[in-house]
């Protein structure tokens, strides 16, 4: 059937996933030093100095640079005798040409270390710049799984958002300049050395970005929780993240100056990143990446839009896992049945999305693109993402039709 997934794909995917699972047991992703709390970004500068960096390329975006977010960091580093150069041309969903420009900037400045200041786009760009430089190769040669031969240049990160967890993951996403198709780099050699989770930096996030990025963290944690590669370790981090998002995200959204909520959301994002290092992500990301590529919807917003639909799709396949979450979070009574508890968790998630006033529409979404979106999502997911249930093209298109007709989650 034209609308059905190729029956050979799950067989191939399962074989590739089995190999990846073995590989992840052998290769444990390194974990960066985490400096947590108010003004931790300044403390990170001392760490950078102690590790011997002399010339550092700061990778960020134009808005943060113009707002002066990087200025106190530059001053602190310069005060410790470290020369700084700022590459501020990172765009949302950074493309290969942006990363290549950053690589040229690093080479011209002769930097021996890289510091990312920003959201997931700046961090992903910095990861690829630092790794390509250390491997003396073009960024595109790193696309795929475990392609780097050498560890990246010393890499440090100050996230300004609380969502991607990119400061701890061994993944990076780079877009094609022409068709905006996203390519993944998965490699433990791109994990940063040290990060600062600084609520002072994060409190500048506007409410809409706070909501979108927070739901990105929730998506990471939930997809790791229901993954077929979930483990005791990934569960520990995923549950902590989910618990913190439900407790603190609405507060951070309503009161951006609340440093306790900002710090907790930074940690929730970080824990979710640790969870996906072990368990991976799923169809929410696979579909959301295509919405970003085709229609320019931000990554966090795309995940927020797709998450409820994929939860509904996984309702039966993930019922026991989601029910366990609902009970652990006290969403339902411990005696509630699996189906009731599972549906309660999904409803709880939809309620949070509504309370955050997320616009669930995708401007200009076109049903003529649905086959392409489905195929691209499957190409991304199958063999890398340990989804709890495989999706047919028809099922993917039903989700896309639902997204097209949805402005708010019921």
Beta strands, then each sheet from edge to edge (+ up, - down):
strand 1: 33-36
strand 2: 55-61
strand 3: 83-90
strand 4: 113-118
strand 5: 144-145
strand 6: 154-159
strand 7: 171-175
strand 8: 182-186
strand 9: 194-197
sheet 1: 1+ 9+ 6+ 4+ 2+ 3+
sheet 2: 5+ 8+ 7-
end
